[in-house]
Amino acid sequence: REDVYSYEYEDGPGPDLKNLAFDLKNGFKTPWNSKIIDLLLEEIQRRCSEERWPFQRSEAYFREILHDRYKRLRTIWTAAQPKITAKGTLETPTELEQRLIVKKDETLKATRQTTRRRNVCSQSPDNCAWRWLQQLVKTLGEGGMSSEESDVENDIETVLRVKNMVWRRAVEREMDIIDHQRLVDDDIF
């Protein structure tokens, strides 16, 4: 755009607060985009003091938010630009729209799957059982588990005798589940 060029390389007037338009072909550090961010920052600070917002934030805080918003806007704008097709031609508006719809559908599907997975896992009875087993192991501590593996120190083999405690018989099956899971899926421990 010529107004961006005249502001950056000549003595142009710069962005108009009533009709702001970022130069999305470039990053937020260009003189034009920096000026727009400065104008928006001044407007936020003016409103904050005039409207007596219940919270006060630093200039750096609002500047970072504006930079993040600009980056998101530029990402969306870049994705909405026509791409070169397999035939070597520029996408038509219909092809562009179809590509954006497919991309949005893929994103929504992934979001739904992630949400469902998170909800199902947190409500699963299996999850409750594993939490109970975790609490059991933490409660018992190292002394509550029998050691079946012994270290040999100084050529003296230590023999450990398993003492079957009455309370342990009630959870022996659960402890076997933990041992079995450790052998099957050792990367979770």
C-alpha positions as CSV (number, residue, x, y, z in Angstrom):
1,R,0.0,0.0,0.0
2,E,1.2,3.5,-0.8
3,D,0.3,5.0,2.6
4,V,2.5,2.4,4.3
5,Y,5.3,3.1,1.9
6,S,5.0,6.9,2.3
7,Y,5.0,6.6,6.1
8,E,8.1,4.3,6.2
9,Y,10.2,5.8,3.4
10,E,9.0,9.4,2.9
11,D,7.2,11.9,5.2
12,G,3.7,10.4,5.1
13,P,1.1,11.0,7.8
14,G,1.0,7.5,9.3
15,P,-1.9,5.4,10.4
16,D,-5.3,7.0,11.1
17,L,-6.7,6.0,14.5
18,K,-10.3,6.0,13.0
19,N,-9.3,3.7,10.2
20,L,-6.5,1.4,11.4
21,A,-5.2,-1.2,9.0
22,F,-2.1,-3.4,9.7
23,D,0.5,-4.1,7.1
24,L,0.0,-7.9,7.3
25,K,2.7,-8.7,4.8
26,N,5.3,-7.8,7.4
27,G,5.8,-8.4,11.1
28,F,4.7,-6.2,14.0
29,K,8.2,-4.5,14.2
30,T,7.8,-2.5,11.0
31,P,7.4,1.3,11.6
32,W,3.8,1.2,10.4
33,N,2.7,-1.7,12.6
34,S,4.7,-0.4,15.6
35,K,2.9,2.9,15.3
36,I,-0.5,1.1,15.1
37,I,0.3,-0.9,18.2
38,D,1.5,2.3,20.0
39,L,-1.9,4.0,19.1
40,L,-3.9,1.0,20.3
41,L,-1.8,1.0,23.5
42,E,-2.5,4.7,24.1
43,E,-6.2,4.1,23.5
44,I,-6.2,1.1,26.0
45,Q,-4.4,3.2,28.7
46,R,-6.8,6.2,28.1
47,R,-9.9,4.0,28.5
48,C,-8.4,2.3,31.5
49,S,-8.0,5.6,33.4
50,E,-11.2,7.2,32.1
51,E,-13.4,4.1,32.8
52,R,-11.6,3.3,36.1
53,W,-11.0,-0.3,35.3
54,P,-10.9,-2.4,38.5
55,F,-7.4,-3.7,37.6
56,Q,-4.2,-2.0,36.6
57,R,-1.7,-3.6,34.2
58,S,1.6,-2.4,33.0
59,E,2.3,-1.1,29.5
60,A,4.5,-4.1,28.8
61,Y,1.5,-6.4,29.7
62,F,-0.8,-4.7,27.2
63,R,1.9,-4.5,24.6
64,E,2.5,-8.2,24.8
65,I,-1.2,-8.9,24.4
66,L,-1.3,-6.6,21.3
67,H,1.7,-8.4,19.8
68,D,0.1,-11.8,20.4
69,R,-3.2,-10.6,18.8
70,Y,-1.3,-9.3,15.8
71,K,0.5,-12.6,15.4
72,R,-2.8,-14.5,15.5
73,L,-4.3,-12.1,13.0
74,R,-1.4,-12.4,10.6
75,T,-1.5,-16.2,10.9
76,I,-5.2,-16.2,9.9
77,W,-4.6,-13.7,7.1
78,T,-1.7,-15.7,5.7
79,A,-3.7,-18.9,5.7
80,A,-6.5,-17.1,3.9
81,Q,-4.2,-16.1,1.0
82,P,-4.5,-18.0,-2.3
83,K,-1.9,-20.8,-2.6
84,I,-0.4,-22.4,-5.7
85,T,-2.3,-25.5,-6.8
86,A,-0.8,-28.8,-8.0
87,K,-1.4,-27.6,-11.6
88,G,0.8,-24.5,-10.9
89,T,-2.0,-22.0,-10.9
90,L,-3.3,-19.7,-8.2
91,E,-6.3,-21.0,-6.2
92,T,-9.7,-19.7,-7.2
93,P,-11.9,-18.1,-4.5
94,T,-14.0,-21.3,-4.4
95,E,-10.9,-23.6,-4.0
96,L,-9.6,-21.2,-1.3
97,E,-12.9,-21.3,0.6
98,Q,-13.0,-25.1,0.3
99,R,-9.4,-25.4,1.7
100,L,-10.2,-23.2,4.6
101,I,-13.4,-25.1,5.4
102,V,-11.6,-28.4,5.3
103,K,-8.8,-27.0,7.6
104,K,-11.4,-25.7,10.1
105,D,-13.3,-29.0,10.1
106,E,-10.0,-30.9,10.8
107,T,-9.2,-28.5,13.7
108,L,-12.7,-28.8,15.1
109,K,-12.6,-32.6,14.9
110,A,-9.2,-32.7,16.7
111,T,-10.6,-30.4,19.4
112,R,-13.7,-32.6,19.9
113,Q,-11.5,-35.8,20.1
114,T,-9.2,-34.2,22.6
115,T,-12.1,-32.9,24.7
116,R,-13.9,-36.3,24.6
117,R,-10.7,-38.1,25.5
118,R,-10.1,-35.8,28.5
119,N,-13.7,-36.1,29.7
120,V,-13.9,-39.8,29.3
121,C,-10.5,-40.4,31.0
122,S,-11.4,-38.2,34.0
123,Q,-14.8,-39.9,34.5
124,S,-13.6,-43.4,33.8
125,P,-14.1,-45.9,36.7
126,D,-10.6,-47.2,35.7
127,N,-9.2,-43.9,36.5
128,C,-10.7,-44.0,40.0
129,A,-9.2,-47.4,40.5
130,W,-5.8,-46.3,39.5
131,R,-6.0,-43.3,41.8
132,W,-6.9,-45.6,44.7
133,L,-4.0,-47.9,43.9
134,Q,-1.6,-44.9,43.7
135,Q,-2.9,-43.7,47.1
136,L,-2.4,-47.2,48.5
137,V,1.2,-47.4,47.3
138,K,2.0,-44.0,48.7
139,T,0.4,-44.9,52.0
140,L,2.3,-48.2,52.3
141,G,5.6,-46.6,51.3
142,E,8.7,-48.6,50.6
143,G,8.3,-50.7,53.7
144,G,4.9,-51.8,52.7
145,M,6.0,-53.6,49.6
146,S,7.9,-56.8,49.8
147,S,11.2,-56.8,48.0
148,E,11.6,-59.7,45.7
149,E,14.8,-58.6,44.2
150,S,17.9,-58.6,46.4
151,D,21.2,-57.0,45.9
152,V,24.4,-59.0,46.4
153,E,26.9,-57.0,48.4
154,N,30.5,-58.2,49.1
155,D,29.7,-61.7,47.9
156,I,27.1,-62.0,50.6
157,E,23.6,-62.7,49.3
158,T,20.9,-61.3,51.5
159,V,17.9,-63.5,51.7
160,L,14.6,-61.8,52.4
161,R,11.7,-63.7,53.9
162,V,8.3,-62.6,52.9
163,K,6.0,-62.2,55.9
164,N,2.4,-62.4,54.8
165,M,0.6,-59.8,56.8
166,V,-3.1,-60.2,57.3
167,W,-3.9,-56.8,55.9
168,R,-1.7,-57.5,52.9
169,R,-3.7,-60.5,51.8
170,A,-6.7,-58.2,51.1
171,V,-4.7,-56.1,48.6
172,E,-2.4,-58.8,47.1
173,R,-4.4,-59.0,43.9
174,E,-4.2,-55.2,43.5
175,M,-0.5,-55.2,44.1
176,D,-0.1,-57.9,41.5
177,I,-2.0,-55.6,39.0
178,I,0.6,-52.9,39.7
179,D,3.5,-55.2,39.2
180,H,2.1,-56.7,36.0
181,Q,1.4,-53.2,34.6
182,R,4.9,-52.2,35.4
183,L,6.3,-55.1,33.4
184,V,3.8,-54.6,30.5
185,D,4.1,-50.8,30.2
186,D,7.4,-49.7,31.8
187,D,7.5,-46.3,30.2
188,I,4.7,-45.0,32.5
189,F,6.8,-45.5,35.7
